Amino acid sequence: MASAIPLIGGIPAGPELLIILLVLVLLFGANKIPKLARSTGQAMGEFKKGREEVEDELKQMQGEDDEADSTLDDDDEEFEDIDTEKETSA
């Protein structure tokens, strides 16, 4: 039987990592690599900040929904009192 050969291996290490770094230096030049790394870090920071803002908004919306549900439950109790009063008077 033929065994499956993975096309993509794990995380590159050793000689593979050196080849990748060499290709990056040849493509972008030694001066641009720190700038690329810095801009990538800034982009990741902005993404994280945006994600946290969305999560906070969702939590606030869930809190408002919980408060609305609790006031609706209180209103239901008032209606139950009215229903029992009608049944006893009849």
Backbone atoms as SQL, in Angstrom:
CREATE TABLE atoms (id INTEGER PRIMARY KEY, chain TEXT, resi INTEGER, resn TEXT, atom TEXT, x REAL, y REAL, z REAL);
INSERT INTO atoms VALUES
  (1, 'A', 1, 'MET', 'N', 0.840, -1.181, 0.000),
  (2, 'A', 1, 'MET', 'CA', 0.000, 0.000, 0.000),
  (3, 'A', 1, 'MET', 'C', 0.884, 1.243, 0.000),
  (4, 'A', 2, 'ALA', 'N', 0.390, 2.266, -0.617),
  (5, 'A', 2, 'ALA', 'CA', 1.125, 3.523, -0.682),
  (6, 'A', 2, 'ALA', 'C', 0.804, 4.361, 0.551),
  (7, 'A', 3, 'SER', 'N', 1.837, 4.913, 1.137),
  (8, 'A', 3, 'SER', 'CA', 1.614, 5.783, 2.294),
  (9, 'A', 3, 'SER', 'C', 1.493, 7.223, 1.824),
  (10, 'A', 4, 'ALA', 'N', 0.688, 7.984, 2.543),
  (11, 'A', 4, 'ALA', 'CA', 0.471, 9.381, 2.179),
  (12, 'A', 4, 'ALA', 'C', 1.677, 10.205, 2.592),
  (13, 'A', 5, 'ILE', 'N', 2.153, 11.021, 1.692),
  (14, 'A', 5, 'ILE', 'CA', 3.281, 11.905, 1.979),
  (15, 'A', 5, 'ILE', 'C', 2.712, 13.301, 2.184),
  (16, 'A', 6, 'PRO', 'N', 2.920, 13.884, 3.366),
  (17, 'A', 6, 'PRO', 'CA', 2.368, 15.228, 3.603),
  (18, 'A', 6, 'PRO', 'C', 3.061, 16.258, 2.725),
  (19, 'A', 7, 'LEU', 'N', 2.248, 17.106, 2.113),
  (20, 'A', 7, 'LEU', 'CA', 2.801, 18.150, 1.259),
  (21, 'A', 7, 'LEU', 'C', 3.356, 19.301, 2.075),
  (22, 'A', 8, 'ILE', 'N', 2.749, 19.547, 3.206),
  (23, 'A', 8, 'ILE', 'CA', 3.190, 20.639, 4.054),
  (24, 'A', 8, 'ILE', 'C', 3.640, 20.040, 5.384),
  (25, 'A', 9, 'GLY', 'N', 4.857, 20.324, 5.759),
  (26, 'A', 9, 'GLY', 'CA', 5.386, 19.795, 7.006),
  (27, 'A', 9, 'GLY', 'C', 5.017, 20.671, 8.178),
  (28, 'A', 10, 'GLY', 'N', 5.698, 20.485, 9.263),
  (29, 'A', 10, 'GLY', 'CA', 5.451, 21.274, 10.466),
  (30, 'A', 10, 'GLY', 'C', 6.111, 22.633, 10.382),
  (31, 'A', 11, 'ILE', 'N', 6.453, 23.169, 11.517),
  (32, 'A', 11, 'ILE', 'CA', 7.103, 24.476, 11.597),
  (33, 'A', 11, 'ILE', 'C', 8.552, 24.331, 11.136),
  (34, 'A', 12, 'PRO', 'N', 9.002, 25.207, 10.226),
  (35, 'A', 12, 'PRO', 'CA', 10.376, 25.082, 9.739),
  (36, 'A', 12, 'PRO', 'C', 11.385, 25.366, 10.845),
  (37, 'A', 13, 'ALA', 'N', 12.420, 24.562, 10.859),
  (38, 'A', 13, 'ALA', 'CA', 13.485, 24.736, 11.848),
  (39, 'A', 13, 'ALA', 'C', 14.819, 24.409, 11.180),
  (40, 'A', 14, 'GLY', 'N', 15.881, 24.854, 11.782),
  (41, 'A', 14, 'GLY', 'CA', 17.212, 24.537, 11.279),
  (42, 'A', 14, 'GLY', 'C', 17.481, 25.103, 9.909),
  (43, 'A', 15, 'PRO', 'N', 17.888, 24.235, 8.962),
  (44, 'A', 15, 'PRO', 'CA', 18.273, 24.718, 7.631),
  (45, 'A', 15, 'PRO', 'C', 17.124, 25.383, 6.869),
  (46, 'A', 16, 'GLU', 'N', 15.886, 24.876, 7.077),
  (47, 'A', 16, 'GLU', 'CA', 14.750, 25.490, 6.379),
  (48, 'A', 16, 'GLU', 'C', 14.556, 26.938, 6.811),
  (49, 'A', 17, 'LEU', 'N', 14.707, 27.189, 8.100),
  (50, 'A', 17, 'LEU', 'CA', 14.544, 28.544, 8.620),
  (51, 'A', 17, 'LEU', 'C', 15.616, 29.481, 8.063),
  (52, 'A', 18, 'LEU', 'N', 16.837, 28.978, 7.944),
  (53, 'A', 18, 'LEU', 'CA', 17.915, 29.793, 7.373),
  (54, 'A', 18, 'LEU', 'C', 17.622, 30.133, 5.912),
  (55, 'A', 19, 'ILE', 'N', 17.107, 29.187, 5.158),
  (56, 'A', 19, 'ILE', 'CA', 16.783, 29.442, 3.754),
  (57, 'A', 19, 'ILE', 'C', 15.680, 30.491, 3.653),
  (58, 'A', 20, 'ILE', 'N', 14.664, 30.386, 4.501),
  (59, 'A', 20, 'ILE', 'CA', 13.569, 31.362, 4.491),
  (60, 'A', 20, 'ILE', 'C', 14.086, 32.750, 4.824),
  (61, 'A', 21, 'LEU', 'N', 14.927, 32.862, 5.838),
  (62, 'A', 21, 'LEU', 'CA', 15.503, 34.165, 6.205),
  (63, 'A', 21, 'LEU', 'C', 16.358, 34.737, 5.077),
  (64, 'A', 22, 'LEU', 'N', 17.118, 33.882, 4.407),
  (65, 'A', 22, 'LEU', 'CA', 17.947, 34.332, 3.288),
  (66, 'A', 22, 'LEU', 'C', 17.074, 34.869, 2.153),
  (67, 'A', 23, 'VAL', 'N', 15.989, 34.181, 1.853),
  (68, 'A', 23, 'VAL', 'CA', 15.082, 34.629, 0.798),
  (69, 'A', 23, 'VAL', 'C', 14.454, 35.968, 1.182),
  (70, 'A', 24, 'LEU', 'N', 14.053, 36.121, 2.449),
  (71, 'A', 24, 'LEU', 'CA', 13.479, 37.395, 2.897),
  (72, 'A', 24, 'LEU', 'C', 14.466, 38.543, 2.739),
  (73, 'A', 25, 'VAL', 'N', 15.711, 38.306, 3.104),
  (74, 'A', 25, 'VAL', 'CA', 16.726, 39.358, 2.969),
  (75, 'A', 25, 'VAL', 'C', 16.936, 39.702, 1.507),
  (76, 'A', 26, 'LEU', 'N', 16.940, 38.704, 0.639),
  (77, 'A', 26, 'LEU', 'CA', 17.130, 38.971, -0.793),
  (78, 'A', 26, 'LEU', 'C', 15.938, 39.720, -1.389),
  (79, 'A', 27, 'LEU', 'N', 14.729, 39.381, -0.954),
  (80, 'A', 27, 'LEU', 'CA', 13.549, 40.034, -1.517),
  (81, 'A', 27, 'LEU', 'C', 13.363, 41.463, -1.017),
  (82, 'A', 28, 'PHE', 'N', 13.496, 41.652, 0.279),
  (83, 'A', 28, 'PHE', 'CA', 13.156, 42.946, 0.867),
  (84, 'A', 28, 'PHE', 'C', 14.366, 43.795, 1.231),
  (85, 'A', 29, 'GLY', 'N', 15.492, 43.218, 1.360),
  (86, 'A', 29, 'GLY', 'CA', 16.668, 43.963, 1.789),
  (87, 'A', 29, 'GLY', 'C', 16.733, 44.027, 3.307),
  (88, 'A', 30, 'ALA', 'N', 17.930, 44.145, 3.815),
  (89, 'A', 30, 'ALA', 'CA', 18.138, 44.114, 5.268),
  (90, 'A', 30, 'ALA', 'C', 17.512, 45.316, 5.970),
  (91, 'A', 31, 'ASN', 'N', 17.395, 46.443, 5.277),
  (92, 'A', 31, 'ASN', 'CA', 16.859, 47.651, 5.904),
  (93, 'A', 31, 'ASN', 'C', 15.343, 47.604, 6.066),
  (94, 'A', 32, 'LYS', 'N', 14.643, 46.919, 5.160),
  (95, 'A', 32, 'LYS', 'CA', 13.182, 46.924, 5.198),
  (96, 'A', 32, 'LYS', 'C', 12.585, 45.876, 6.125),
  (97, 'A', 33, 'ILE', 'N', 13.336, 44.860, 6.476),
  (98, 'A', 33, 'ILE', 'CA', 12.780, 43.790, 7.323),
  (99, 'A', 33, 'ILE', 'C', 12.340, 44.327, 8.693),
  (100, 'A', 34, 'PRO', 'N', 13.133, 45.154, 9.389),
  (101, 'A', 34, 'PRO', 'CA', 12.629, 45.695, 10.667),
  (102, 'A', 34, 'PRO', 'C', 11.377, 46.557, 10.499),
  (103, 'A', 35, 'LYS', 'N', 11.309, 47.313, 9.396),
  (104, 'A', 35, 'LYS', 'CA', 10.127, 48.129, 9.145),
  (105, 'A', 35, 'LYS', 'C', 8.907, 47.239, 8.926),
  (106, 'A', 36, 'LEU', 'N', 9.069, 46.154, 8.174),
  (107, 'A', 36, 'LEU', 'CA', 7.969, 45.221, 7.949),
  (108, 'A', 36, 'LEU', 'C', 7.511, 44.579, 9.253),
  (109, 'A', 37, 'ALA', 'N', 8.469, 44.196, 10.078),
  (110, 'A', 37, 'ALA', 'CA', 8.126, 43.582, 11.365),
  (111, 'A', 37, 'ALA', 'C', 7.392, 44.578, 12.263),
  (112, 'A', 38, 'ARG', 'N', 7.843, 45.829, 12.257),
  (113, 'A', 38, 'ARG', 'CA', 7.207, 46.864, 13.073),
  (114, 'A', 38, 'ARG', 'C', 5.775, 47.125, 12.603),
  (115, 'A', 39, 'SER', 'N', 5.581, 47.252, 11.302),
  (116, 'A', 39, 'SER', 'CA', 4.233, 47.511, 10.794),
  (117, 'A', 39, 'SER', 'C', 3.326, 46.307, 11.022),
  (118, 'A', 40, 'THR', 'N', 3.859, 45.111, 10.948),
  (119, 'A', 40, 'THR', 'CA', 3.056, 43.918, 11.241),
  (120, 'A', 40, 'THR', 'C', 2.642, 43.910, 12.705),
  (121, 'A', 41, 'GLY', 'N', 3.544, 44.268, 13.587),
  (122, 'A', 41, 'GLY', 'CA', 3.216, 44.339, 15.012),
  (123, 'A', 41, 'GLY', 'C', 2.158, 45.389, 15.304),
  (124, 'A', 42, 'GLN', 'N', 2.262, 46.544, 14.651),
  (125, 'A', 42, 'GLN', 'CA', 1.257, 47.592, 14.835),
  (126, 'A', 42, 'GLN', 'C', -0.103, 47.146, 14.321),
  (127, 'A', 43, 'ALA', 'N', -0.119, 46.461, 13.187),
  (128, 'A', 43, 'ALA', 'CA', -1.384, 45.976, 12.631),
  (129, 'A', 43, 'ALA', 'C', -2.021, 44.949, 13.558),
  (130, 'A', 44, 'MET', 'N', -1.212, 44.086, 14.132),
  (131, 'A', 44, 'MET', 'CA', -1.739, 43.089, 15.071),
  (132, 'A', 44, 'MET', 'C', -2.291, 43.766, 16.318),
  (133, 'A', 45, 'GLY', 'N', -1.621, 44.827, 16.779),
  (134, 'A', 45, 'GLY', 'CA', -2.109, 45.577, 17.941),
  (135, 'A', 45, 'GLY', 'C', -3.447, 46.244, 17.659),
  (136, 'A', 46, 'GLU', 'N', -3.587, 46.843, 16.492),
  (137, 'A', 46, 'GLU', 'CA', -4.853, 47.481, 16.109),
  (138, 'A', 46, 'GLU', 'C', -5.967, 46.446, 15.988),
  (139, 'A', 47, 'PHE', 'N', -5.645, 45.293, 15.431),
  (140, 'A', 47, 'PHE', 'CA', -6.637, 44.232, 15.301),
  (141, 'A', 47, 'PHE', 'C', -7.100, 43.766, 16.684),
  (142, 'A', 48, 'LYS', 'N', -6.157, 43.598, 17.593),
  (143, 'A', 48, 'LYS', 'CA', -6.494, 43.160, 18.951),
  (144, 'A', 48, 'LYS', 'C', -7.365, 44.204, 19.646),
  (145, 'A', 49, 'LYS', 'N', -7.029, 45.476, 19.482),
  (146, 'A', 49, 'LYS', 'CA', -7.807, 46.547, 20.096),
  (147, 'A', 49, 'LYS', 'C', -9.231, 46.571, 19.543),
  (148, 'A', 50, 'GLY', 'N', -9.369, 46.420, 18.241),
  (149, 'A', 50, 'GLY', 'CA', -10.693, 46.391, 17.615),
  (150, 'A', 50, 'GLY', 'C', -11.509, 45.193, 18.086),
  (151, 'A', 51, 'ARG', 'N', -10.866, 44.042, 18.207),
  (152, 'A', 51, 'ARG', 'CA', -11.557, 42.843, 18.674),
  (153, 'A', 51, 'ARG', 'C', -12.056, 43.033, 20.099),
  (154, 'A', 52, 'GLU', 'N', -11.231, 43.633, 20.952),
  (155, 'A', 52, 'GLU', 'CA', -11.638, 43.872, 22.342),
  (156, 'A', 52, 'GLU', 'C', -12.816, 44.844, 22.411),
  (157, 'A', 53, 'GLU', 'N', -12.826, 45.857, 21.550),
  (158, 'A', 53, 'GLU', 'CA', -13.941, 46.807, 21.528),
  (159, 'A', 53, 'GLU', 'C', -15.238, 46.115, 21.140),
  (160, 'A', 54, 'VAL', 'N', -15.170, 45.240, 20.146),
  (161, 'A', 54, 'VAL', 'CA', -16.365, 44.507, 19.717),
  (162, 'A', 54, 'VAL', 'C', -16.849, 43.589, 20.838),
  (163, 'A', 55, 'GLU', 'N', -15.927, 42.909, 21.506),
  (164, 'A', 55, 'GLU', 'CA', -16.309, 42.029, 22.616),
  (165, 'A', 55, 'GLU', 'C', -16.969, 42.824, 23.741),
  (166, 'A', 56, 'ASP', 'N', -16.449, 44.019, 24.048),
  (167, 'A', 56, 'ASP', 'CA', -17.041, 44.858, 25.088),
  (168, 'A', 56, 'ASP', 'C', -18.458, 45.287, 24.702),
  (169, 'A', 57, 'GLU', 'N', -18.638, 45.667, 23.439),
  (170, 'A', 57, 'GLU', 'CA', -19.975, 46.073, 22.982),
  (171, 'A', 57, 'GLU', 'C', -20.958, 44.912, 23.081),
  (172, 'A', 58, 'LEU', 'N', -20.509, 43.709, 22.731),
  (173, 'A', 58, 'LEU', 'CA', -21.394, 42.547, 22.825),
  (174, 'A', 58, 'LEU', 'C', -21.770, 42.265, 24.277),
  (175, 'A', 59, 'LYS', 'N', -20.802, 42.403, 25.187),
  (176, 'A', 59, 'LYS', 'CA', -21.091, 42.188, 26.608),
  (177, 'A', 59, 'LYS', 'C', -22.086, 43.220, 27.112),
  (178, 'A', 60, 'GLN', 'N', -21.942, 44.474, 26.683),
  (179, 'A', 60, 'GLN', 'CA', -22.876, 45.516, 27.093),
  (180, 'A', 60, 'GLN', 'C', -24.270, 45.229, 26.557),
  (181, 'A', 61, 'MET', 'N', -24.349, 44.768, 25.318),
  (182, 'A', 61, 'MET', 'CA', -25.652, 44.448, 24.737),
  (183, 'A', 61, 'MET', 'C', -26.304, 43.285, 25.481),
  (184, 'A', 62, 'GLN', 'N', -25.511, 42.298, 25.878),
  (185, 'A', 62, 'GLN', 'CA', -26.054, 41.169, 26.632),
  (186, 'A', 62, 'GLN', 'C', -26.532, 41.628, 27.996),
  (187, 'A', 63, 'GLY', 'N', -25.817, 42.563, 28.609),
  (188, 'A', 63, 'GLY', 'CA', -26.230, 43.108, 29.897),
  (189, 'A', 63, 'GLY', 'C', -27.538, 43.845, 29.787),
  (190, 'A', 64, 'GLU', 'N', -27.724, 44.616, 28.705),
  (191, 'A', 64, 'GLU', 'CA', -28.973, 45.338, 28.492),
  (192, 'A', 64, 'GLU', 'C', -30.117, 44.361, 28.252),
  (193, 'A', 65, 'ASP', 'N', -29.859, 43.274, 27.525),
  (194, 'A', 65, 'ASP', 'CA', -30.889, 42.267, 27.272),
  (195, 'A', 65, 'ASP', 'C', -31.306, 41.588, 28.574),
  (196, 'A', 66, 'ASP', 'N', -30.334, 41.313, 29.450),
  (197, 'A', 66, 'ASP', 'CA', -30.647, 40.681, 30.730),
  (198, 'A', 66, 'ASP', 'C', -31.524, 41.594, 31.584),
  (199, 'A', 67, 'GLU', 'N', -31.213, 42.903, 31.566),
  (200, 'A', 67, 'GLU', 'CA', -32.016, 43.853, 32.339),
  (201, 'A', 67, 'GLU', 'C', -33.432, 43.932, 31.774),
  (202, 'A', 68, 'ALA', 'N', -33.565, 43.924, 30.454),
  (203, 'A', 68, 'ALA', 'CA', -34.890, 43.977, 29.828),
  (204, 'A', 68, 'ALA', 'C', -35.681, 42.718, 30.162),
  (205, 'A', 69, 'ASP', 'N', -35.030, 41.569, 30.185),
  (206, 'A', 69, 'ASP', 'CA', -35.705, 40.319, 30.524),
  (207, 'A', 69, 'ASP', 'C', -36.198, 40.339, 31.961),
  (208, 'A', 70, 'SER', 'N', -35.406, 40.903, 32.873),
  (209, 'A', 70, 'SER', 'CA', -35.818, 40.928, 34.277),
  (210, 'A', 70, 'SER', 'C', -37.016, 41.861, 34.473),
  (211, 'A', 71, 'THR', 'N', -37.092, 42.974, 33.738),
  (212, 'A', 71, 'THR', 'CA', -38.253, 43.856, 33.869),
  (213, 'A', 71, 'THR', 'C', -39.478, 43.202, 33.264),
  (214, 'A', 72, 'LEU', 'N', -39.309, 42.424, 32.209),
  (215, 'A', 72, 'LEU', 'CA', -40.445, 41.702, 31.631),
  (216, 'A', 72, 'LEU', 'C', -40.962, 40.651, 32.607),
  (217, 'A', 73, 'ASP', 'N', -40.069, 40.005, 33.332),
  (218, 'A', 73, 'ASP', 'CA', -40.491, 39.015, 34.322),
  (219, 'A', 73, 'ASP', 'C', -41.305, 39.678, 35.423),
  (220, 'A', 74, 'ASP', 'N', -40.910, 40.881, 35.842),
  (221, 'A', 74, 'ASP', 'CA', -41.653, 41.600, 36.873),
  (222, 'A', 74, 'ASP', 'C', -43.055, 41.942, 36.370),
  (223, 'A', 75, 'ASP', 'N', -43.165, 42.344, 35.103),
  (224, 'A', 75, 'ASP', 'CA', -44.464, 42.661, 34.527),
  (225, 'A', 75, 'ASP', 'C', -45.348, 41.425, 34.474),
  (226, 'A', 76, 'ASP', 'N', -44.788, 40.280, 34.194),
  (227, 'A', 76, 'ASP', 'CA', -45.554, 39.039, 34.140),
  (228, 'A', 76, 'ASP', 'C', -46.163, 38.728, 35.505),
  (229, 'A', 77, 'GLU', 'N', -45.418, 38.991, 36.559),
  (230, 'A', 77, 'GLU', 'CA', -45.937, 38.729, 37.911),
  (231, 'A', 77, 'GLU', 'C', -47.141, 39.623, 38.201),
  (232, 'A', 78, 'GLU', 'N', -47.107, 40.864, 37.730),
  (233, 'A', 78, 'GLU', 'CA', -48.242, 41.766, 37.944),
  (234, 'A', 78, 'GLU', 'C', -49.478, 41.236, 37.223),
  (235, 'A', 79, 'PHE', 'N', -49.305, 40.729, 36.008),
  (236, 'A', 79, 'PHE', 'CA', -50.433, 40.186, 35.260),
  (237, 'A', 79, 'PHE', 'C', -50.983, 38.931, 35.925),
  (238, 'A', 80, 'GLU', 'N', -50.127, 38.131, 36.534),
  (239, 'A', 80, 'GLU', 'CA', -50.594, 36.935, 37.224),
  (240, 'A', 80, 'GLU', 'C', -51.467, 37.327, 38.406),
  (241, 'A', 81, 'ASP', 'N', -51.104, 38.396, 39.108),
  (242, 'A', 81, 'ASP', 'CA', -51.908, 38.869, 40.231),
  (243, 'A', 81, 'ASP', 'C', -53.292, 39.300, 39.745),
  (244, 'A', 82, 'ILE', 'N', -53.372, 39.965, 38.614),
  (245, 'A', 82, 'ILE', 'CA', -54.627, 40.424, 38.068),
  (246, 'A', 82, 'ILE', 'C', -55.496, 39.215, 37.685),
  (247, 'A', 83, 'ASP', 'N', -54.887, 38.207, 37.080),
  (248, 'A', 83, 'ASP', 'CA', -55.630, 37.008, 36.680),
  (249, 'A', 83, 'ASP', 'C', -56.213, 36.287, 37.897),
  (250, 'A', 84, 'THR', 'N', -55.454, 36.190, 38.967),
  (251, 'A', 84, 'THR', 'CA', -55.972, 35.501, 40.162),
  (252, 'A', 84, 'THR', 'C', -57.071, 36.302, 40.818),
  (253, 'A', 85, 'GLU', 'N', -57.023, 37.641, 40.753),
  (254, 'A', 85, 'GLU', 'CA', -58.084, 38.461, 41.311),
  (255, 'A', 85, 'GLU', 'C', -59.376, 38.247, 40.536),
  (256, 'A', 86, 'LYS', 'N', -59.309, 38.138, 39.217),
  (257, 'A', 86, 'LYS', 'CA', -60.497, 37.914, 38.403),
  (258, 'A', 86, 'LYS', 'C', -61.124, 36.562, 38.721),
  (259, 'A', 87, 'GLU', 'N', -60.279, 35.541, 38.929),
  (260, 'A', 87, 'GLU', 'CA', -60.793, 34.193, 39.194),
  (261, 'A', 87, 'GLU', 'C', -61.490, 34.145, 40.562),
  (262, 'A', 88, 'THR', 'N', -60.950, 34.837, 41.564),
  (263, 'A', 88, 'THR', 'CA', -61.564, 34.792, 42.887),
  (264, 'A', 88, 'THR', 'C', -62.842, 35.588, 42.946),
  (265, 'A', 89, 'SER', 'N', -62.958, 36.652, 42.145),
  (266, 'A', 89, 'SER', 'CA', -64.164, 37.482, 42.168),
  (267, 'A', 89, 'SER', 'C', -65.288, 36.823, 41.370),
  (268, 'A', 90, 'ALA', 'N', -64.968, 35.957, 40.471),
  (269, 'A', 90, 'ALA', 'CA', -66.008, 35.328, 39.651),
  (270, 'A', 90, 'ALA', 'C', -66.741, 34.225, 40.346);
